Amino acid sequence: MIKFQTVYGQGEFDICNRVINIEGNSIKLKERLIEGENRLYLKLSSKCNLMCSYCFQQEDLVHSNMFSFLDYQGILMNLSNSSYDRIFLFGGEPLISENVGFINLIFNIFTKNKLSIFTNGNFNEDLFNILKLHKENIDTVIITIDGPEEIHNFRRFNPNGNSYKIIMNNIKKLLTLVDMIDIQINIDKTNVFTINKLFDGFKEYPFLKECQFSINPVKYTSDSLSTIELYDFYFKLVKHYKEYCISLNSKTFINFIDFLGGKPIVKERCGIGHTHIFDFENNIIYACPQKMVSKVGDLNYNGYKLDHRKIDEYHNISMKNNSECQSCFYSLFCDQGCAFEPKKVNCKQRTCTLLTKILDNISLFFQIK
């Protein structure tokens, strides 16, 4: 039993029976499970026009590819006919001048698909014109901002200009092309205290209210926030800036909010069993966008081969197919189970604490009469 306190009064969540009670009003919740999305990442190269201090790709193996992007037409045509739910342009930074030919080729081949793009937002007019040419085939543009201008420019340094102002200019132009821009704000202990100033500064850019925002924790560094610190910060931010649509990149948060809202839930801890990153620079295929060591295949201009045994192994881990997790009532909401990190001790208590924090703040997301 999880006890919590909201503006509506005291509540209890019977996690075993999936029943919420707030001041005598009971709600029985049902779980609806769905499969995770099949995702394809097209990693054009590891090259980037910024120098970010925490980049997880800095240690990626990079070699000079003996093939040109035209050599991969056959593979791309094959992939365009595959059953991927979402397709991403990925890097490094995909929107750089060296990738113009490759980007054009991809859009010309994937004519039946909507592509999403991960970008640092520091692209030039030539790249914008390419996006404009293919705007009907763009789904979402995901752009990173790390703080107010001086903080962002320090953390995501552009040796050729003001990274922050370039991003703002490009977002304004992109909003004329695409329906969805997702602004990711990467936070850790070195910039978390500046994020309120960042949102205060957004008043100068009223078009940003058309965007979605995602609070994204920087992982795998000594400056990473604990999950508890992340949640406390997030709820304070949402309370203070209600005019913006702000989400939190946390498996526990996403699944529990969807569960409370009656939406279907993806059981897997992450999408590693459904994800293929085709790295055209190193001629390998891997399964976790943040871990190049998650290799599941190889490719060259003749074709590619996937290691389905390894993919199944990763999927089995992500599904938490072990006796301890399968018998745990918290398993559906627990964010543990990364194939590359040791399991945290007391994960039940940890998940219970996170769920309590969400329930304490339920009024931020749902109207309960």
RODO-2510 file (C-alpha; in nm, 4 decimals, decimal comma):
residues 369
     n   res          X          Y          Z
     1     m     0,0000     0,0000     0,0000
     2     i     0,1385     0,3397    -0,1062
     3     k     0,0133     0,6393     0,0932
     4     f     0,0257     0,9850    -0,0628
     5     q    -0,1018     1,3384    -0,0077
     6     t    -0,2480     1,5576    -0,2830
     7     v    -0,4423     1,8835    -0,3069
     8     y    -0,7514     1,6623    -0,3257
     9     g    -0,6742     1,5047     0,0113
    10     q    -0,5052     1,1944     0,1459
    11     g    -0,4845     0,8889    -0,0762
    12     e    -0,3781     0,5288    -0,0920
    13     f    -0,2682     0,3174    -0,3860
    14     d    -0,3180    -0,0559    -0,3517
    15     i    -0,0526    -0,1579    -0,6022
    16     c    -0,1389    -0,5289    -0,5769
    17     n    -0,5003    -0,4749    -0,6823
    18     r    -0,4349    -0,1590    -0,8850
    19     v    -0,6867     0,0504    -0,6876
    20     i    -0,6465     0,4201    -0,5999
    21     n    -0,8480     0,5687    -0,3143
    22     i    -0,8576     0,9445    -0,2525
    23     e    -1,0745     1,0668     0,0338
    24     g    -1,3109     0,7683    -0,0009
    25     n    -1,3350     0,7817    -0,3809
    26     s    -1,1980     0,4590    -0,5305
    27     i    -1,0737     0,4096    -0,8851
    28     k    -0,9970     0,0628    -1,0218
    29     l    -0,7262     0,0821    -1,2882
    30     k    -0,6621    -0,1726    -1,5611
    31     e    -0,3341    -0,2547    -1,7304
    32     r    -0,3249    -0,2565    -2,1092
    33     l     0,0072    -0,3814    -2,2427
    34     i     0,1400    -0,3269    -2,5932
    35     e     0,4591    -0,4154    -2,7779
    36     g     0,7329    -0,1568    -2,8027
    37     e     0,7942     0,0308    -3,1274
    38     n     1,0320    -0,1129    -3,3856
    39     r     1,2866     0,1644    -3,4297
    40     l     1,5475     0,2235    -3,6975
    41     y     1,8280     0,4744    -3,6479
    42     l     2,0298     0,5754    -3,9534
    43     k     2,3621     0,6935    -3,8128
    44     l     2,5296     0,8851    -4,0933
    45     s     2,8548     0,9504    -3,9081
    46     s     2,9993     1,0437    -3,5690
    47     k     3,1051     1,3879    -3,6945
    48     c     2,9600     1,6881    -3,5153
    49     n     2,9894     2,0662    -3,5366
    50     l     2,9688     2,1111    -3,1577
    51     m     3,1982     2,0099    -2,8725
    52     c     2,9708     1,8956    -2,5887
    53     s     3,1383     1,8222    -2,2568
    54     y     2,9253     1,5162    -2,1680
    55     c     2,8758     1,3562    -2,5117
    56     f     2,8357     0,9792    -2,4768
    57     q     2,9647     0,9282    -2,8321
    58     q     3,3109     1,0725    -2,7721
    59     e     3,4562     0,7242    -2,7331
    60     d     3,2822     0,5720    -3,0356
    61     l     3,5153     0,3830    -3,2642
    62     v     3,5511     0,5841    -3,5839
    63     h     3,7415     0,4845    -3,8933
    64     s     3,7624     0,6208    -4,2433
    65     n     3,4943     0,4364    -4,4380
    66     m     3,6146     0,3047    -4,7727
    67     f     3,2594     0,3210    -4,9119
    68     s     3,0645     0,6270    -5,0253
    69     f     2,7048     0,6828    -4,9188
    70     l     2,5916     0,5799    -5,2682
    71     d     2,7249     0,2300    -5,2010
    72     y     2,4505     0,1832    -4,9424
    73     q     2,1533     0,2449    -5,1739
    74     g     2,0622    -0,1229    -5,1797
    75     i     2,0574    -0,1484    -4,8000
    76     l     1,8522     0,1702    -4,7666
    77     m     1,5981     0,0508    -5,0234
    78     n     1,5676    -0,2771    -4,8338
    79     l     1,5189    -0,0934    -4,5038
    80     s     1,2570     0,1383    -4,6536
    81     n     1,0395    -0,1676    -4,7170
    82     s     1,0843    -0,3041    -4,3638
    83     s     0,8260    -0,2789    -4,0863
    84     y     0,9811    -0,0101    -3,8659
    85     d     0,7382     0,2060    -3,6691
    86     r     0,9767     0,5000    -3,6352
    87     i     1,2859     0,5992    -3,8299
    88     f     1,5447     0,8504    -3,7090
    89     l     1,8322     1,0389    -3,8659
    90     f     2,1080     1,0101    -3,6082
    91     g     2,4680     1,1036    -3,5470
    92     g     2,7033     1,2571    -3,4347
    93     e     2,5183     1,5449    -3,5869
    94     p     2,3277     1,4377    -3,8996
    95     l     2,2577     1,7921    -4,0239
    96     i     2,6092     1,8932    -4,1287
    97     s     2,7362     1,9841    -4,4749
    98     e     2,9272     1,6555    -4,5211
    99     n     2,5974     1,4651    -4,4987
   100     v     2,3974     1,6600    -4,7591
   101     g     2,4213     1,3907    -5,0263
   102     f     2,3415     1,1111    -4,7821
   103     i     2,0387     1,2972    -4,6407
   104     n     1,8994     1,3622    -4,9884
   105     l     1,9460     0,9962    -5,0771
   106     i     1,7644     0,8820    -4,7621
   107     f     1,4674     1,1123    -4,8161
   108     n     1,4437     1,0125    -5,1824
   109     i     1,4375     0,6439    -5,0866
   110     f     1,2141     0,6630    -4,7770
   111     t     0,9329     0,8406    -4,9618
   112     k     0,6619     0,6364    -4,7880
   113     n     0,7965     0,7055    -4,4393
   114     k     0,7970     0,9918    -4,1914
   115     l     1,1461     1,0466    -4,0513
   116     s     1,2392     1,2018    -3,7178
   117     i     1,5672     1,3868    -3,6761
   118     f     1,7997     1,4173    -3,3765
   119     t     1,9920     1,7420    -3,4147
   120     n     2,1826     1,9949    -3,2062
   121     g     1,9987     2,2638    -3,4019
   122     n     2,3164     2,4281    -3,5358
   123     f     2,2546     2,3612    -3,9033
   124     n     2,3004     2,6122    -4,1855
   125     e     2,0672     2,7462    -4,4556
   126     d     2,1630     2,4725    -4,7045
   127     l     2,0487     2,2037    -4,4621
   128     f     1,7293     2,3933    -4,3848
   129     n     1,6519     2,4074    -4,7573
   130     i     1,6909     2,0297    -4,7791
   131     l     1,4463     1,9864    -4,4917
   132     k     1,2099     2,2278    -4,6599
   133     l     1,2290     2,0243    -4,9795
   134     h     1,1326     1,7077    -4,7896
   135     k     0,9025     1,8581    -4,5261
   136     e     0,6184     1,6153    -4,6072
   137     n     0,8421     1,3295    -4,4929
   138     i     0,9486     1,4795    -4,1593
   139     d     0,7738     1,3705    -3,8416
   140     t     0,9517     1,5175    -3,5379
   141     v     1,2668     1,7241    -3,4948
   142     i     1,4403     1,6654    -3,1605
   143     i     1,6690     1,9537    -3,0572
   144     t     1,8804     1,9896    -2,7436
   145     i     1,9050     2,3017    -2,5273
   146     d     2,1089     2,2814    -2,2082
   147     g     2,0359     2,6040    -2,0252
   148     p     2,0214     2,9818    -2,0693
   149     e     2,2406     3,1268    -2,3409
   150     e     2,5698     3,1500    -2,1521
   151     i     2,5331     2,8012    -1,9970
   152     h     2,4200     2,6354    -2,3182
   153     n     2,7038     2,7891    -2,5183
   154     f     2,9547     2,6668    -2,2593
   155     r     2,8204     2,3109    -2,2449
   156     r     2,7439     2,2804    -2,6173
   157     f     3,0231     2,4885    -2,7613
   158     n     3,0111     2,5929    -3,1250
   159     p     3,3557     2,7194    -3,2352
   160     n     3,1941     2,9069    -3,5259
   161     g     2,9081     3,0930    -3,3600
   162     n     2,6533     3,1406    -3,0838
   163     s     2,4970     2,7961    -3,0504
   164     y     2,1953     2,9176    -2,8510
   165     k     2,0935     3,1947    -3,0903
   166     i     2,1451     2,9715    -3,3940
   167     i     1,9077     2,7171    -3,2383
   168     m     1,6392     2,9766    -3,1671
   169     n     1,6558     3,1042    -3,5217
   170     n     1,6338     2,7518    -3,6634
   171     i     1,3423     2,6518    -3,4373
   172     k     1,1431     2,9508    -3,5591
   173     k     1,2066     2,8482    -3,9197
   174     l     1,1367     2,4790    -3,8541
   175     l     0,7948     2,5598    -3,7114
   176     t     0,6955     2,6655    -4,0628
   177     l     0,7756     2,3137    -4,1857
   178     v     0,6910     2,0579    -3,9172
   179     d     0,4129     2,0023    -3,6661
   180     m     0,6306     1,8685    -3,3864
   181     i     0,9518     2,0007    -3,2331
   182     d     1,0673     1,8279    -2,9173
   183     i     1,3188     2,0319    -2,7204
   184     q     1,5274     1,8111    -2,4928
   185     i     1,6854     1,9786    -2,1931
   186     n     1,9781     1,7721    -2,0686
   187     i     2,0321     1,8312    -1,6984
   188     d     2,2886     1,7318    -1,4404
   189     k     2,4297     1,8836    -1,1216
   190     t     2,6250     2,1490    -1,3134
   191     n     2,3265     2,3149    -1,4844
   192     v     2,0093     2,2162    -1,2957
   193     f     2,0110     2,5432    -1,0980
   194     t     1,9992     2,7438    -1,4259
   195     i     1,6911     2,5836    -1,5859
   196     n     1,4448     2,8271    -1,4285
   197     k     1,6424     3,1095    -1,5858
   198     l     1,6221     2,9225    -1,9165
   199     f     1,2409     2,9082    -1,9055
   200     d     1,2206     3,2706    -1,7921
   201     g     1,4248     3,3595    -2,1003
   202     f     1,1811     3,1754    -2,3272
   203     k     0,9487     3,4782    -2,2928
   204     e     1,1659     3,6428    -2,5588
   205     y     1,0718     3,3621    -2,7973
   206     p     0,6894     3,3227    -2,7848
   207     f     0,6959     3,0642    -3,0649
   208     l     0,8509     2,8153    -2,8207
   209     k     0,5061     2,7585    -2,6697
   210     e     0,4315     2,5579    -2,9854
   211     c     0,7071     2,3099    -2,8909
   212     q     0,7153     2,0204    -2,6494
   213     f     0,9854     2,0023    -2,3827
   214     s     1,1473     1,6951    -2,2346
   215     i     1,3635     1,6945    -1,9215
   216     n     1,6393     1,4473    -1,9984
   217     p     1,8925     1,3361    -1,7338
   218     v     2,2579     1,3228    -1,8343
   219     k     2,3706     0,9702    -1,7494
   220     y     2,6974     0,7868    -1,6945
   221     t     2,8894     1,0828    -1,5474
   222     s     2,9932     1,1814    -1,1952
   223     d     2,7674     1,4886    -1,2258
   224     s     2,4502     1,2909    -1,2961
   225     l     2,1506     1,3678    -1,0762
   226     s     1,9964     1,0904    -0,8723
   227     t     1,6496     0,9901    -0,9899
   228     i     1,5002     1,1305    -0,6692
   229     e     1,6692     1,4669    -0,7347
   230     l     1,5450     1,4550    -1,0942
   231     y     1,1822     1,3997    -0,9870
   232     d     1,1908     1,6735    -0,7227
   233     f     1,3297     1,9188    -0,9756
   234     y     1,0806     1,8202    -1,2461
   235     f     0,7691     1,8676    -1,0312
   236     k     0,8846     2,2098    -0,9152
   237     l     0,9483     2,3082    -1,2763
   238     v     0,6037     2,1953    -1,3984
   239     k     0,4297     2,3807    -1,1146
   240     h     0,6115     2,7020    -1,1997
   241     y     0,5835     2,6923    -1,5797
   242     k     0,2333     2,5634    -1,6495
   243     e     0,2171     2,7418    -1,9847
   244     y     0,4660     2,4944    -2,1345
   245     c     0,4175     2,1276    -2,2155
   246     i     0,6994     1,9621    -2,0169
   247     s     0,7519     1,5875    -1,9908
   248     l     1,0098     1,3766    -1,8085
   249     n     1,2307     1,1142    -1,9700
   250     s     1,1866     0,8444    -1,7059
   251     k     1,0480     0,4949    -1,7584
   252     t     0,8767     0,4947    -1,4188
   253     f     0,7160     0,8326    -1,4815
   254     i     0,6047     0,7589    -1,8389
   255     n     0,4542     0,4189    -1,7606
   256     f     0,2784     0,5293    -1,4433
   257     i     0,1311     0,8446    -1,5961
   258     d     0,0043     0,6402    -1,8928
   259     f    -0,1324     0,3794    -1,6503
   260     l    -0,3198     0,6454    -1,4511
   261     g    -0,4567     0,7912    -1,7747
   262     g    -0,5829     0,4549    -1,9003
   263     k    -0,3339     0,4450    -2,1860
   264     p    -0,1572     0,1276    -2,3035
   265     i     0,1837     0,0579    -2,1509
   266     v     0,5019    -0,0863    -2,2972
   267     k     0,6276    -0,3549    -2,0610
   268     e     0,9929    -0,3461    -2,1686
   269     r     1,2375    -0,1437    -1,9634
   270     c     1,3657     0,0111    -2,2889
   271     g     1,3464    -0,0526    -2,6615
   272     i     1,6781    -0,2354    -2,6937
   273     g     1,5068    -0,5486    -2,8268
   274     h     1,3231    -0,3494    -3,0961
   275     t     1,5960    -0,1046    -3,2000
   276     h     1,8563    -0,1197    -3,4780
   277     i     2,1177     0,1539    -3,5199
   278     f     2,2747     0,1217    -3,8648
   279     d     2,6163     0,2848    -3,8295
   280     f     2,7340     0,3628    -4,1828
   281     e     3,0680     0,4920    -4,0581
   282     n     3,1809     0,1814    -3,8720
   283     n     2,9737    -0,0693    -4,0715
   284     i     2,8086    -0,2207    -3,7674
   285     i     2,4563    -0,2445    -3,6286
   286     y     2,3930    -0,1966    -3,2582
   287     a     2,0862    -0,1915    -3,0342
   288     c     2,1215     0,0888    -2,7766
   289     p     2,1670     0,4466    -2,9069
   290     q     2,3855     0,5270    -2,6046
   291     k     2,5946     0,2095    -2,6071
   292     m     2,7879     0,1230    -2,9185
   293     v     2,9031    -0,1989    -2,7475
   294     s     2,5487    -0,3343    -2,7955
   295     k     2,6489    -0,4734    -3,1339
   296     v     2,3885    -0,6944    -3,3038
   297     g     2,5111    -0,7076    -3,6634
   298     d     2,7380    -0,5984    -3,9457
   299     l     2,6863    -0,4266    -4,2803
   300     n     2,8706    -0,3350    -4,5959
   301     y     2,7670    -0,2255    -4,9430
   302     n     2,6589    -0,5820    -5,0263
   303     g     2,4050    -0,6005    -4,7440
   304     y     2,3734    -0,6584    -4,3718
   305     k     2,3343    -0,9401    -4,1220
   306     l     2,1617    -0,9281    -3,7843
   307     d     2,2518    -1,1453    -3,4882
   308     h     1,8987    -1,2441    -3,3829
   309     r     2,0305    -1,4505    -3,0939
   310     k     2,1909    -1,1406    -2,9422
   311     i     1,8801    -0,9321    -3,0133
   312     d     1,6655    -1,1914    -2,8330
   313     e     1,9072    -1,1846    -2,5396
   314     y     1,8767    -0,8072    -2,5072
   315     h     1,4996    -0,8240    -2,5454
   316     n     1,4758    -1,0882    -2,2743
   317     i     1,6705    -0,8642    -2,0352
   318     s     1,4551    -0,5617    -2,1161
   319     m     1,1380    -0,7656    -2,0613
   320     k     1,2699    -0,8602    -1,7139
   321     n     1,2051    -1,2261    -1,7783
   322     n     1,3360    -1,3475    -1,4450
   323     s     1,1500    -1,4959    -1,1516
   324     e     1,2191    -1,2057    -0,9155
   325     c     1,0839    -0,9375    -1,1496
   326     q     0,7913    -1,1416    -1,2781
   327     s     0,6595    -1,1893    -0,9245
   328     c     0,7024    -0,8211    -0,8345
   329     f     0,4002    -0,5868    -0,8418
   330     y     0,6338    -0,2931    -0,9098
   331     s     0,7964    -0,4475    -1,2153
   332     l     0,5779    -0,2705    -1,4708
   333     f     0,6856     0,0690    -1,3354
   334     c     1,0438    -0,0098    -1,2338
   335     d     1,3197     0,1449    -1,4465
   336     q     1,5786    -0,1174    -1,3558
   337     g     1,6964    -0,3864    -1,5966
   338     c     1,9549    -0,2110    -1,8145
   339     a     2,1688    -0,4688    -1,9929
   340     f     2,4820    -0,2610    -1,9250
   341     e     2,4322    -0,1490    -1,5649
   342     p     2,4205    -0,3497    -1,2421
   343     k     2,0806    -0,3709    -1,0792
   344     k     2,0325    -0,1237    -0,7958
   345     v     1,9656    -0,2683    -0,4522
   346     n     1,6255    -0,2092    -0,2931
   347     c     1,4661    -0,1427    -0,6320
   348     k     1,1175    -0,2037    -0,4840
   349     q     1,1621     0,0695    -0,2244
   350     r     1,3122     0,2985    -0,4840
   351     t     1,0190     0,2500    -0,7217
   352     c     0,7728     0,2936    -0,4370
   353     t     0,9361     0,6280    -0,3513
   354     l     0,9103     0,7468    -0,7133
   355     l     0,5464     0,6402    -0,7444
   356     t     0,4665     0,8232    -0,4201
   357     k     0,6198     1,1410    -0,5612
   358     i     0,4081     1,1101    -0,8775
   359     l     0,0903     1,0478    -0,6775
   360     d     0,1645     1,3424    -0,4471
   361     n     0,1670     1,5572    -0,7619
   362     i    -0,1213     1,3898    -0,9456
   363     s    -0,3110     1,7210    -0,9647
   364     l    -0,0501     1,8485    -1,2120
   365     f    -0,1619     1,5880    -1,4661
   366     f    -0,5207     1,4878    -1,3882
   367     q    -0,8373     1,6569    -1,2652
   368     i    -0,9964     1,4428    -0,9933
   369     k    -1,3353     1,5479    -0,8564
***
